[in-house]
Amino acid sequence: MENRVRDLRRQHNLTQQELADRVSVSSRTIISLENQKYNPSVLLAYKIASIFNQSIEEVFIFDENDK
């Protein structure tokens, strides 16, 4: 699954730590998300999408070919 977390975070002038604090995770989690190394829970995806005033589908792009 791809995501737009890094782009959206930068557009909103947030650091990785600031975003992490807002969604109650570690900055390591945000780094892993941005590097496409981690797929979030539905709750975390919802929290992140809400911060950027986007739908989950606009932030996290699911490819049906992903396994």
HTML snippet that shows the backbone in 3Dmol.js (N, CA, C, O; Angstrom):
<script src="https://3Dmol.org/build/3Dmol-min.js"></script>
<div id="view" style="width:600px;height:400px;position:relative"></div>
<script>
const pdb = `
ATOM      1  N   MET A   1       0.845  -1.168   0.000  1.00  0.00           N
ATOM      2  CA  MET A   1       0.000   0.000   0.000  1.00  0.00           C
ATOM      3  C   MET A   1       0.895   1.238   0.000  1.00  0.00           C
ATOM      4  O   MET A   1       1.828   1.347   0.796  1.00  0.00           O
ATOM      5  N   GLU A   2       0.603   2.140  -0.882  1.00  0.00           N
ATOM      6  CA  GLU A   2       1.329   3.404  -0.920  1.00  0.00           C
ATOM      7  C   GLU A   2       0.561   4.430  -0.092  1.00  0.00           C
ATOM      8  O   GLU A   2      -0.615   4.247   0.221  1.00  0.00           O
ATOM      9  N   ASN A   3       1.258   5.520   0.256  1.00  0.00           N
ATOM     10  CA  ASN A   3       0.572   6.576   0.990  1.00  0.00           C
ATOM     11  C   ASN A   3       1.186   7.935   0.654  1.00  0.00           C
ATOM     12  O   ASN A   3       2.279   8.034   0.097  1.00  0.00           O
ATOM     13  N   ARG A   4       0.442   8.963   1.014  1.00  0.00           N
ATOM     14  CA  ARG A   4       0.850  10.342   0.759  1.00  0.00           C
ATOM     15  C   ARG A   4       1.194  11.075   2.051  1.00  0.00           C
ATOM     16  O   ARG A   4       1.147  12.305   2.091  1.00  0.00           O
ATOM     17  N   VAL A   5       1.536  10.351   3.094  1.00  0.00           N
ATOM     18  CA  VAL A   5       1.760  10.947   4.410  1.00  0.00           C
ATOM     19  C   VAL A   5       2.860  12.005   4.362  1.00  0.00           C
ATOM     20  O   VAL A   5       2.667  13.112   4.865  1.00  0.00           O
ATOM     21  N   ARG A   6       4.002  11.687   3.772  1.00  0.00           N
ATOM     22  CA  ARG A   6       5.113  12.643   3.735  1.00  0.00           C
ATOM     23  C   ARG A   6       4.700  13.932   3.029  1.00  0.00           C
ATOM     24  O   ARG A   6       4.940  15.026   3.540  1.00  0.00           O
ATOM     25  N   ASP A   7       4.086  13.804   1.867  1.00  0.00           N
ATOM     26  CA  ASP A   7       3.677  14.993   1.109  1.00  0.00           C
ATOM     27  C   ASP A   7       2.674  15.841   1.891  1.00  0.00           C
ATOM     28  O   ASP A   7       2.801  17.064   1.957  1.00  0.00           O
ATOM     29  N   LEU A   8       1.696  15.193   2.471  1.00  0.00           N
ATOM     30  CA  LEU A   8       0.680  15.931   3.229  1.00  0.00           C
ATOM     31  C   LEU A   8       1.273  16.569   4.479  1.00  0.00           C
ATOM     32  O   LEU A   8       0.938  17.702   4.825  1.00  0.00           O
ATOM     33  N   ARG A   9       2.151  15.843   5.151  1.00  0.00           N
ATOM     34  CA  ARG A   9       2.794  16.393   6.354  1.00  0.00           C
ATOM     35  C   ARG A   9       3.584  17.646   6.008  1.00  0.00           C
ATOM     36  O   ARG A   9       3.525  18.643   6.727  1.00  0.00           O
ATOM     37  N   ARG A  10       4.317  17.593   4.916  1.00  0.00           N
ATOM     38  CA  ARG A  10       5.104  18.764   4.505  1.00  0.00           C
ATOM     39  C   ARG A  10       4.212  19.922   4.078  1.00  0.00           C
ATOM     40  O   ARG A  10       4.512  21.077   4.379  1.00  0.00           O
ATOM     41  N   GLN A  11       3.119  19.625   3.379  1.00  0.00           N
ATOM     42  CA  GLN A  11       2.187  20.679   2.970  1.00  0.00           C
ATOM     43  C   GLN A  11       1.596  21.398   4.183  1.00  0.00           C
ATOM     44  O   GLN A  11       1.289  22.588   4.120  1.00  0.00           O
ATOM     45  N   HIS A  12       1.443  20.675   5.270  1.00  0.00           N
ATOM     46  CA  HIS A  12       0.873  21.240   6.488  1.00  0.00           C
ATOM     47  C   HIS A  12       1.950  21.721   7.466  1.00  0.00           C
ATOM     48  O   HIS A  12       1.660  22.052   8.616  1.00  0.00           O
ATOM     49  N   ASN A  13       3.188  21.753   6.988  1.00  0.00           N
ATOM     50  CA  ASN A  13       4.319  22.247   7.795  1.00  0.00           C
ATOM     51  C   ASN A  13       4.426  21.567   9.161  1.00  0.00           C
ATOM     52  O   ASN A  13       4.625  22.222  10.184  1.00  0.00           O
ATOM     53  N   LEU A  14       4.290  20.251   9.152  1.00  0.00           N
ATOM     54  CA  LEU A  14       4.424  19.478  10.379  1.00  0.00           C
ATOM     55  C   LEU A  14       5.719  18.671  10.331  1.00  0.00           C
ATOM     56  O   LEU A  14       6.118  18.181   9.275  1.00  0.00           O
ATOM     57  N   THR A  15       6.362  18.539  11.470  1.00  0.00           N
ATOM     58  CA  THR A  15       7.501  17.629  11.559  1.00  0.00           C
ATOM     59  C   THR A  15       6.954  16.220  11.788  1.00  0.00           C
ATOM     60  O   THR A  15       5.782  16.035  12.117  1.00  0.00           O
ATOM     61  N   GLN A  16       7.819  15.248  11.608  1.00  0.00           N
ATOM     62  CA  GLN A  16       7.408  13.874  11.879  1.00  0.00           C
ATOM     63  C   GLN A  16       6.981  13.726  13.336  1.00  0.00           C
ATOM     64  O   GLN A  16       6.002  13.041  13.632  1.00  0.00           O
ATOM     65  N   GLN A  17       7.710  14.363  14.238  1.00  0.00           N
ATOM     66  CA  GLN A  17       7.373  14.282  15.661  1.00  0.00           C
ATOM     67  C   GLN A  17       6.036  14.942  15.957  1.00  0.00           C
ATOM     68  O   GLN A  17       5.253  14.414  16.747  1.00  0.00           O
ATOM     69  N   GLU A  18       5.760  16.083  15.341  1.00  0.00           N
ATOM     70  CA  GLU A  18       4.482  16.758  15.570  1.00  0.00           C
ATOM     71  C   GLU A  18       3.313  15.894  15.107  1.00  0.00           C
ATOM     72  O   GLU A  18       2.303  15.784  15.802  1.00  0.00           O
ATOM     73  N   LEU A  19       3.453  15.283  13.937  1.00  0.00           N
ATOM     74  CA  LEU A  19       2.388  14.397  13.448  1.00  0.00           C
ATOM     75  C   LEU A  19       2.246  13.200  14.372  1.00  0.00           C
ATOM     76  O   LEU A  19       1.131  12.805  14.713  1.00  0.00           O
ATOM     77  N   ALA A  20       3.355  12.629  14.774  1.00  0.00           N
ATOM     78  CA  ALA A  20       3.326  11.480  15.693  1.00  0.00           C
ATOM     79  C   ALA A  20       2.603  11.839  16.982  1.00  0.00           C
ATOM     80  O   ALA A  20       1.773  11.070  17.467  1.00  0.00           O
ATOM     81  N   ASP A  21       2.913  13.001  17.535  1.00  0.00           N
ATOM     82  CA  ASP A  21       2.263  13.442  18.773  1.00  0.00           C
ATOM     83  C   ASP A  21       0.754  13.589  18.585  1.00  0.00           C
ATOM     84  O   ASP A  21      -0.024  13.228  19.468  1.00  0.00           O
ATOM     85  N   ARG A  22       0.352  14.109  17.456  1.00  0.00           N
ATOM     86  CA  ARG A  22      -1.084  14.330  17.204  1.00  0.00           C
ATOM     87  C   ARG A  22      -1.870  13.039  17.085  1.00  0.00           C
ATOM     88  O   ARG A  22      -3.058  13.003  17.405  1.00  0.00           O
ATOM     89  N   VAL A  23      -1.219  11.975  16.626  1.00  0.00           N
ATOM     90  CA  VAL A  23      -1.925  10.698  16.450  1.00  0.00           C
ATOM     91  C   VAL A  23      -1.504   9.658  17.486  1.00  0.00           C
ATOM     92  O   VAL A  23      -1.883   8.490  17.394  1.00  0.00           O
ATOM     93  N   SER A  24      -0.721  10.089  18.469  1.00  0.00           N
ATOM     94  CA  SER A  24      -0.325   9.240  19.601  1.00  0.00           C
ATOM     95  C   SER A  24       0.467   7.996  19.202  1.00  0.00           C
ATOM     96  O   SER A  24       0.190   6.888  19.659  1.00  0.00           O
ATOM     97  N   VAL A  25       1.457   8.209  18.339  1.00  0.00           N
ATOM     98  CA  VAL A  25       2.397   7.140  17.986  1.00  0.00           C
ATOM     99  C   VAL A  25       3.806   7.702  18.092  1.00  0.00           C
ATOM    100  O   VAL A  25       3.978   8.892  18.354  1.00  0.00           O
ATOM    101  N   SER A  26       4.803   6.873  17.894  1.00  0.00           N
ATOM    102  CA  SER A  26       6.186   7.344  17.929  1.00  0.00           C
ATOM    103  C   SER A  26       6.565   7.947  16.577  1.00  0.00           C
ATOM    104  O   SER A  26       5.938   7.661  15.556  1.00  0.00           O
ATOM    105  N   SER A  27       7.582   8.767  16.589  1.00  0.00           N
ATOM    106  CA  SER A  27       8.070   9.321  15.323  1.00  0.00           C
ATOM    107  C   SER A  27       8.579   8.198  14.429  1.00  0.00           C
ATOM    108  O   SER A  27       8.540   8.320  13.205  1.00  0.00           O
ATOM    109  N   ARG A  28       9.057   7.106  15.023  1.00  0.00           N
ATOM    110  CA  ARG A  28       9.517   5.942  14.260  1.00  0.00           C
ATOM    111  C   ARG A  28       8.394   5.374  13.395  1.00  0.00           C
ATOM    112  O   ARG A  28       8.624   4.947  12.264  1.00  0.00           O
ATOM    113  N   THR A  29       7.181   5.374  13.940  1.00  0.00           N
ATOM    114  CA  THR A  29       6.020   4.880  13.188  1.00  0.00           C
ATOM    115  C   THR A  29       5.768   5.768  11.973  1.00  0.00           C
ATOM    116  O   THR A  29       5.502   5.266  10.881  1.00  0.00           O
ATOM    117  N   ILE A  30       5.848   7.065  12.156  1.00  0.00           N
ATOM    118  CA  ILE A  30       5.642   7.997  11.042  1.00  0.00           C
ATOM    119  C   ILE A  30       6.734   7.810   9.994  1.00  0.00           C
ATOM    120  O   ILE A  30       6.458   7.812   8.795  1.00  0.00           O
ATOM    121  N   ILE A  31       7.966   7.650  10.449  1.00  0.00           N
ATOM    122  CA  ILE A  31       9.078   7.417   9.518  1.00  0.00           C
ATOM    123  C   ILE A  31       8.831   6.142   8.709  1.00  0.00           C
ATOM    124  O   ILE A  31       9.022   6.130   7.493  1.00  0.00           O
ATOM    125  N   SER A  32       8.410   5.077   9.381  1.00  0.00           N
ATOM    126  CA  SER A  32       8.134   3.814   8.687  1.00  0.00           C
ATOM    127  C   SER A  32       6.994   3.961   7.691  1.00  0.00           C
ATOM    128  O   SER A  32       7.051   3.408   6.592  1.00  0.00           O
ATOM    129  N   LEU A  33       5.962   4.702   8.069  1.00  0.00           N
ATOM    130  CA  LEU A  33       4.858   4.959   7.142  1.00  0.00           C
ATOM    131  C   LEU A  33       5.352   5.698   5.902  1.00  0.00           C
ATOM    132  O   LEU A  33       5.053   5.311   4.772  1.00  0.00           O
ATOM    133  N   GLU A  34       6.102   6.753   6.129  1.00  0.00           N
ATOM    134  CA  GLU A  34       6.581   7.573   5.018  1.00  0.00           C
ATOM    135  C   GLU A  34       7.521   6.795   4.098  1.00  0.00           C
ATOM    136  O   GLU A  34       7.596   7.085   2.904  1.00  0.00           O
ATOM    137  N   ASN A  35       8.224   5.827   4.634  1.00  0.00           N
ATOM    138  CA  ASN A  35       9.132   5.011   3.830  1.00  0.00           C
ATOM    139  C   ASN A  35       8.447   3.774   3.256  1.00  0.00           C
ATOM    140  O   ASN A  35       9.106   2.885   2.716  1.00  0.00           O
ATOM    141  N   GLN A  36       7.111   3.723   3.376  1.00  0.00           N
ATOM    142  CA  GLN A  36       6.321   2.624   2.831  1.00  0.00           C
ATOM    143  C   GLN A  36       6.716   1.275   3.437  1.00  0.00           C
ATOM    144  O   GLN A  36       6.614   0.242   2.774  1.00  0.00           O
ATOM    145  N   LYS A  37       7.164   1.282   4.690  1.00  0.00           N
ATOM    146  CA  LYS A  37       7.604   0.057   5.369  1.00  0.00           C
ATOM    147  C   LYS A  37       6.562  -0.470   6.347  1.00  0.00           C
ATOM    148  O   LYS A  37       6.741  -1.542   6.924  1.00  0.00           O
ATOM    149  N   TYR A  38       5.480   0.271   6.537  1.00  0.00           N
ATOM    150  CA  TYR A  38       4.493  -0.079   7.552  1.00  0.00           C
ATOM    151  C   TYR A  38       3.106   0.300   7.059  1.00  0.00           C
ATOM    152  O   TYR A  38       2.899   1.400   6.548  1.00  0.00           O
ATOM    153  N   ASN A  39       2.157  -0.616   7.215  1.00  0.00           N
ATOM    154  CA  ASN A  39       0.764  -0.333   6.909  1.00  0.00           C
ATOM    155  C   ASN A  39       0.037  -0.088   8.228  1.00  0.00           C
ATOM    156  O   ASN A  39       0.092  -0.925   9.128  1.00  0.00           O
ATOM    157  N   PRO A  40      -0.637   1.039   8.349  1.00  0.00           N
ATOM    158  CA  PRO A  40      -1.258   1.400   9.623  1.00  0.00           C
ATOM    159  C   PRO A  40      -2.534   0.610   9.896  1.00  0.00           C
ATOM    160  O   PRO A  40      -3.137   0.028   8.995  1.00  0.00           O
ATOM    161  N   SER A  41      -2.920   0.611  11.158  1.00  0.00           N
ATOM    162  CA  SER A  41      -4.233   0.081  11.524  1.00  0.00           C
ATOM    163  C   SER A  41      -5.291   1.014  10.928  1.00  0.00           C
ATOM    164  O   SER A  41      -4.985   2.130  10.509  1.00  0.00           O
ATOM    165  N   VAL A  42      -6.506   0.549  10.899  1.00  0.00           N
ATOM    166  CA  VAL A  42      -7.600   1.392  10.401  1.00  0.00           C
ATOM    167  C   VAL A  42      -7.737   2.637  11.273  1.00  0.00           C
ATOM    168  O   VAL A  42      -7.962   3.732  10.758  1.00  0.00           O
ATOM    169  N   LEU A  43      -7.603   2.478  12.572  1.00  0.00           N
ATOM    170  CA  LEU A  43      -7.725   3.618  13.480  1.00  0.00           C
ATOM    171  C   LEU A  43      -6.633   4.652  13.224  1.00  0.00           C
ATOM    172  O   LEU A  43      -6.917   5.849  13.173  1.00  0.00           O
ATOM    173  N   LEU A  44      -5.400   4.209  13.064  1.00  0.00           N
ATOM    174  CA  LEU A  44      -4.306   5.148  12.787  1.00  0.00           C
ATOM    175  C   LEU A  44      -4.501   5.813  11.430  1.00  0.00           C
ATOM    176  O   LEU A  44      -4.290   7.019  11.299  1.00  0.00           O
ATOM    177  N   ALA A  45      -4.893   5.056  10.433  1.00  0.00           N
ATOM    178  CA  ALA A  45      -5.150   5.632   9.105  1.00  0.00           C
ATOM    179  C   ALA A  45      -6.233   6.704   9.194  1.00  0.00           C
ATOM    180  O   ALA A  45      -6.120   7.758   8.568  1.00  0.00           O
ATOM    181  N   TYR A  46      -7.279   6.434   9.970  1.00  0.00           N
ATOM    182  CA  TYR A  46      -8.360   7.400  10.148  1.00  0.00           C
ATOM    183  C   TYR A  46      -7.857   8.672  10.832  1.00  0.00           C
ATOM    184  O   TYR A  46      -8.188   9.779  10.407  1.00  0.00           O
ATOM    185  N   LYS A  47      -7.063   8.514  11.885  1.00  0.00           N
ATOM    186  CA  LYS A  47      -6.538   9.674  12.601  1.00  0.00           C
ATOM    187  C   LYS A  47      -5.673  10.541  11.688  1.00  0.00           C
ATOM    188  O   LYS A  47      -5.797  11.766  11.684  1.00  0.00           O
ATOM    189  N   ILE A  48      -4.806   9.902  10.921  1.00  0.00           N
ATOM    190  CA  ILE A  48      -3.923  10.648  10.020  1.00  0.00           C
ATOM    191  C   ILE A  48      -4.736  11.357   8.945  1.00  0.00           C
ATOM    192  O   ILE A  48      -4.515  12.538   8.679  1.00  0.00           O
ATOM    193  N   ALA A  49      -5.665  10.652   8.332  1.00  0.00           N
ATOM    194  CA  ALA A  49      -6.504  11.259   7.296  1.00  0.00           C
ATOM    195  C   ALA A  49      -7.283  12.450   7.861  1.00  0.00           C
ATOM    196  O   ALA A  49      -7.423  13.476   7.195  1.00  0.00           O
ATOM    197  N   SER A  50      -7.782  12.313   9.076  1.00  0.00           N
ATOM    198  CA  SER A  50      -8.556  13.395   9.701  1.00  0.00           C
ATOM    199  C   SER A  50      -7.712  14.642   9.920  1.00  0.00           C
ATOM    200  O   SER A  50      -8.190  15.759   9.719  1.00  0.00           O
ATOM    201  N   ILE A  51      -6.472  14.461  10.325  1.00  0.00           N
ATOM    202  CA  ILE A  51      -5.594  15.608  10.541  1.00  0.00           C
ATOM    203  C   ILE A  51      -5.425  16.409   9.259  1.00  0.00           C
ATOM    204  O   ILE A  51      -5.368  17.639   9.288  1.00  0.00           O
ATOM    205  N   PHE A  52      -5.347  15.712   8.141  1.00  0.00           N
ATOM    206  CA  PHE A  52      -5.139  16.380   6.855  1.00  0.00           C
ATOM    207  C   PHE A  52      -6.451  16.703   6.146  1.00  0.00           C
ATOM    208  O   PHE A  52      -6.453  17.178   5.009  1.00  0.00           O
ATOM    209  N   ASN A  53      -7.576  16.439   6.834  1.00  0.00           N
ATOM    210  CA  ASN A  53      -8.892  16.719   6.263  1.00  0.00           C
ATOM    211  C   ASN A  53      -9.088  16.012   4.926  1.00  0.00           C
ATOM    212  O   ASN A  53      -9.581  16.589   3.957  1.00  0.00           O
ATOM    213  N   GLN A  54      -8.684  14.744   4.908  1.00  0.00           N
ATOM    214  CA  GLN A  54      -8.765  13.911   3.706  1.00  0.00           C
ATOM    215  C   GLN A  54      -9.493  12.618   4.078  1.00  0.00           C
ATOM    216  O   GLN A  54      -9.641  12.292   5.256  1.00  0.00           O
ATOM    217  N   SER A  55      -9.940  11.895   3.065  1.00  0.00           N
ATOM    218  CA  SER A  55     -10.475  10.562   3.327  1.00  0.00           C
ATOM    219  C   SER A  55      -9.296   9.592   3.430  1.00  0.00           C
ATOM    220  O   SER A  55      -8.196   9.888   2.964  1.00  0.00           O
ATOM    221  N   ILE A  56      -9.534   8.453   4.036  1.00  0.00           N
ATOM    222  CA  ILE A  56      -8.485   7.437   4.135  1.00  0.00           C
ATOM    223  C   ILE A  56      -7.988   7.065   2.736  1.00  0.00           C
ATOM    224  O   ILE A  56      -6.789   6.885   2.525  1.00  0.00           O
ATOM    225  N   GLU A  57      -8.910   6.954   1.792  1.00  0.00           N
ATOM    226  CA  GLU A  57      -8.555   6.565   0.422  1.00  0.00           C
ATOM    227  C   GLU A  57      -7.696   7.606  -0.282  1.00  0.00           C
ATOM    228  O   GLU A  57      -6.945   7.272  -1.197  1.00  0.00           O
ATOM    229  N   GLU A  58      -7.800   8.861   0.136  1.00  0.00           N
ATOM    230  CA  GLU A  58      -6.979   9.917  -0.459  1.00  0.00           C
ATOM    231  C   GLU A  58      -5.554   9.905   0.091  1.00  0.00           C
ATOM    232  O   GLU A  58      -4.630  10.379  -0.569  1.00  0.00           O
ATOM    233  N   VAL A  59      -5.377   9.376   1.275  1.00  0.00           N
ATOM    234  CA  VAL A  59      -4.063   9.342   1.918  1.00  0.00           C
ATOM    235  C   VAL A  59      -3.361   8.014   1.657  1.00  0.00           C
ATOM    236  O   VAL A  59      -2.160   7.974   1.392  1.00  0.00           O
ATOM    237  N   PHE A  60      -4.123   6.936   1.737  1.00  0.00           N
ATOM    238  CA  PHE A  60      -3.560   5.590   1.605  1.00  0.00           C
ATOM    239  C   PHE A  60      -4.103   4.941   0.335  1.00  0.00           C
ATOM    240  O   PHE A  60      -5.308   4.727   0.202  1.00  0.00           O
ATOM    241  N   ILE A  61      -3.211   4.636  -0.588  1.00  0.00           N
ATOM    242  CA  ILE A  61      -3.603   4.110  -1.890  1.00  0.00           C
ATOM    243  C   ILE A  61      -3.385   2.612  -1.913  1.00  0.00           C
ATOM    244  O   ILE A  61      -2.252   2.131  -1.889  1.00  0.00           O
ATOM    245  N   PHE A  62      -4.492   1.881  -1.959  1.00  0.00           N
ATOM    246  CA  PHE A  62      -4.441   0.426  -1.954  1.00  0.00           C
ATOM    247  C   PHE A  62      -4.294  -0.082  -3.374  1.00  0.00           C
ATOM    248  O   PHE A  62      -5.059   0.296  -4.261  1.00  0.00           O
ATOM    249  N   ASP A  63      -3.316  -0.933  -3.584  1.00  0.00           N
ATOM    250  CA  ASP A  63      -3.133  -1.590  -4.874  1.00  0.00           C
ATOM    251  C   ASP A  63      -3.562  -3.033  -4.711  1.00  0.00           C
ATOM    252  O   ASP A  63      -3.005  -3.762  -3.890  1.00  0.00           O
ATOM    253  N   GLU A  64      -4.542  -3.446  -5.480  1.00  0.00           N
ATOM    254  CA  GLU A  64      -5.063  -4.805  -5.344  1.00  0.00           C
ATOM    255  C   GLU A  64      -4.018  -5.863  -5.635  1.00  0.00           C
ATOM    256  O   GLU A  64      -4.217  -7.029  -5.295  1.00  0.00           O
ATOM    257  N   ASN A  65      -2.916  -5.491  -6.251  1.00  0.00           N
ATOM    258  CA  ASN A  65      -1.837  -6.441  -6.523  1.00  0.00           C
ATOM    259  C   ASN A  65      -0.904  -6.603  -5.332  1.00  0.00           C
ATOM    260  O   ASN A  65      -0.052  -7.492  -5.331  1.00  0.00           O
ATOM    261  N   ASP A  66      -1.056  -5.742  -4.301  1.00  0.00           N
ATOM    262  CA  ASP A  66      -0.244  -5.874  -3.090  1.00  0.00           C
ATOM    263  C   ASP A  66      -0.658  -7.133  -2.336  1.00  0.00           C
ATOM    264  O   ASP A  66      -1.834  -7.495  -2.289  1.00  0.00           O
ATOM    265  N   LYS A  67       0.320  -7.774  -1.760  1.00  0.00           N
ATOM    266  CA  LYS A  67       0.018  -8.979  -0.969  1.00  0.00           C
ATOM    267  C   LYS A  67       0.392  -8.765   0.454  1.00  0.00           C
ATOM    268  O   LYS A  67       0.217  -9.660   1.280  1.00  0.00           O
TER     269      LYS A  67
END
`;
const viewer = $3Dmol.createViewer("view");
viewer.addModel(pdb, "pdb");
viewer.setStyle({}, {cartoon: {color: "spectrum"}});
viewer.zoomTo();
viewer.render();
</script>
